[in-house]
Amino acid sequence: MAHKPEIKQAARAAFAYEALTFEQISERLGVSIHTLGRWKRESKDGGDDWDRARSAARLSGQGQEAVTAAVLEDFVLLFQSTIADLKAADNIGPIEKAEAISRLTDAYNKTMSAASKSSPKLNKLAVAMETIQHLSAYIKAEYPHLVEDFADMLDGFGRKISGTL
């Protein structure tokens, strides 16, 4: 009997993120244990190792949301170091710095938006980043001479607030 792709995805999610046994998944989804084993083997052959996904979820201690938060933390650290590098660069003018900050803020906003789908807390952060993106664009357009000051404030604010999230 052919199953919809959504059933296979639900089986993988139940195995990896909920740590259910094949017996429990079989009962929940109405799929035979043999079929689940076949899907798991086929997925591994295709590069998707269900056991590794389960291990990663267990290591994170909180499943997918914690993994997403860890990836975002790495992204934020890179974002902050890039801002610091931009501020220190003597060979880049204020307008170019403003454009770089705007592009970085856009990338950050898109990343937060994608991640927010997995967490209400991350959704709040995405809204905050969108606000910062609009503020950055406004400063770039109306007060280009303040771009470096804004970058200084944003960097310091990011370090300060990161301890409260």
matplotlib code that plots the C-alpha trace (Angstrom):
import matplotlib.pyplot as plt

x = [0.0, 1.4, 1.5, 1.5, 4.8, 3.3, 3.0, 6.6, 7.6, 5.4, 7.0, 10.5, 9.6, 8.0, 11.1, 13.7, 12.0, 9.6, 11.9, 8.9, 9.5, 8.5, 5.7, 4.3, 4.7, 3.0, 0.1, -0.2, 0.1, -1.3, 1.9, 3.5, 6.8, 8.3, 7.4, 8.9, 12.1, 12.2, 11.7, 14.4, 16.9, 15.9, 16.3, 19.7, 20.8, 19.6, 21.6, 19.0, 20.0, 17.0, 19.3, 21.6, 18.6, 17.3, 20.7, 21.0, 17.5, 18.4, 21.8, 20.0, 17.9, 14.9, 14.5, 14.2, 13.7, 17.0, 18.8, 17.3, 18.3, 21.9, 22.1, 20.7, 23.2, 26.1, 24.5, 24.2, 27.9, 28.9, 26.6, 28.2, 31.8, 31.0, 29.6, 32.7, 34.9, 32.9, 33.3, 37.1, 37.5, 39.3, 39.1, 35.2, 33.3, 30.2, 27.7, 29.3, 29.2, 25.6, 24.8, 26.7, 24.8, 21.6, 22.4, 23.5, 20.3, 18.2, 20.0, 19.4, 15.8, 15.2, 17.0, 14.9, 11.7, 12.4, 13.4, 10.4, 8.1, 9.4, 9.1, 7.0, 10.1, 12.0, 9.0, 9.4, 13.0, 12.1, 9.7, 12.5, 14.9, 12.5, 12.2, 16.0, 16.1, 13.7, 15.6, 18.9, 17.4, 16.0, 19.4, 21.1, 18.7, 18.2, 21.4, 24.3, 26.8, 25.4, 25.8, 29.0, 27.5, 24.4, 26.7, 28.4, 25.1, 23.8, 26.9, 26.8, 23.0, 23.3, 25.9, 23.8, 20.5, 22.0, 22.2, 18.5, 17.1]
y = [0.0, 3.4, 6.1, 9.8, 11.6, 13.4, 10.1, 9.3, 12.7, 12.3, 9.0, 10.4, 13.3, 11.0, 8.8, 11.7, 14.4, 12.4, 9.4, 7.0, 3.4, 1.8, 0.1, 3.4, 5.1, 2.1, 2.4, 6.2, 6.4, 3.0, 2.0, -1.4, -1.8, -3.4, -0.3, 2.0, 0.0, 0.2, 3.9, 4.4, 2.3, 4.0, 7.4, 6.5, 5.4, 8.8, 10.6, 11.2, 9.1, 9.0, 7.7, 10.7, 13.1, 11.4, 11.7, 15.4, 16.1, 14.2, 16.1, 19.4, 18.4, 20.2, 19.0, 21.1, 24.5, 24.2, 23.3, 26.3, 28.5, 27.2, 27.9, 31.4, 32.0, 31.2, 33.4, 36.3, 35.9, 36.1, 39.1, 40.9, 40.2, 41.4, 44.6, 45.1, 44.5, 47.0, 49.6, 49.0, 49.1, 52.3, 51.6, 51.7, 54.9, 55.7, 55.0, 51.7, 50.8, 51.7, 49.5, 46.6, 47.0, 47.2, 43.9, 42.2, 43.3, 42.0, 38.6, 38.6, 39.5, 36.7, 34.2, 35.2, 35.0, 31.5, 30.4, 32.1, 29.5, 27.1, 29.3, 32.1, 33.5, 33.5, 35.2, 38.1, 38.4, 38.4, 41.4, 43.2, 42.6, 43.9, 47.1, 47.4, 46.8, 49.7, 51.9, 51.1, 52.0, 55.2, 56.2, 55.4, 57.5, 60.5, 60.6, 58.9, 60.7, 58.8, 55.3, 54.6, 55.8, 53.6, 50.6, 51.3, 51.5, 48.4, 46.4, 47.4, 46.9, 43.4, 42.4, 43.7, 42.2, 38.8, 38.1, 38.7, 36.5]
z = [0.0, -1.0, 1.6, 1.2, 1.7, 4.7, 6.5, 5.9, 7.1, 10.2, 10.9, 10.7, 12.9, 15.5, 15.5, 15.6, 17.7, 19.9, 20.2, 19.6, 18.9, 15.6, 17.5, 18.7, 15.3, 13.6, 16.0, 15.6, 11.8, 10.8, 9.0, 9.4, 11.3, 8.2, 6.1, 8.8, 8.7, 4.9, 4.9, 7.5, 5.4, 2.1, 3.8, 5.1, 1.7, 0.4, 3.0, 5.7, 8.7, 11.1, 13.9, 13.6, 13.5, 16.7, 18.3, 17.4, 18.9, 22.1, 22.3, 22.0, 25.0, 23.7, 20.1, 17.0, 18.8, 20.6, 17.4, 15.7, 18.6, 18.4, 14.7, 15.2, 18.0, 15.6, 13.0, 15.5, 16.6, 12.9, 12.4, 15.4, 14.3, 10.8, 12.2, 14.3, 11.2, 9.2, 11.9, 12.0, 8.3, 7.3, 3.6, 3.4, 3.4, 5.4, 2.5, 1.7, 5.4, 5.6, 2.5, 4.1, 7.3, 5.5, 3.6, 6.8, 8.5, 5.6, 5.8, 9.6, 9.2, 6.6, 8.9, 11.9, 9.9, 8.7, 12.2, 13.8, 12.4, 15.0, 18.1, 19.3, 21.1, 17.9, 16.2, 18.6, 17.7, 14.0, 14.6, 16.5, 13.6, 11.1, 13.1, 13.2, 9.5, 8.9, 11.3, 9.5, 6.2, 7.6, 9.1, 5.8, 3.8, 6.2, 8.4, 6.5, 8.7, 11.8, 10.3, 12.2, 15.4, 14.8, 14.1, 17.5, 19.3, 17.5, 18.4, 22.1, 22.3, 20.8, 23.3, 26.2, 25.1, 24.2, 27.9, 28.4, 25.7]

ax = plt.figure().add_subplot(projection="3d")
ax.plot(x, y, z, "-o")
ax.set_aspect("equal")
plt.show()
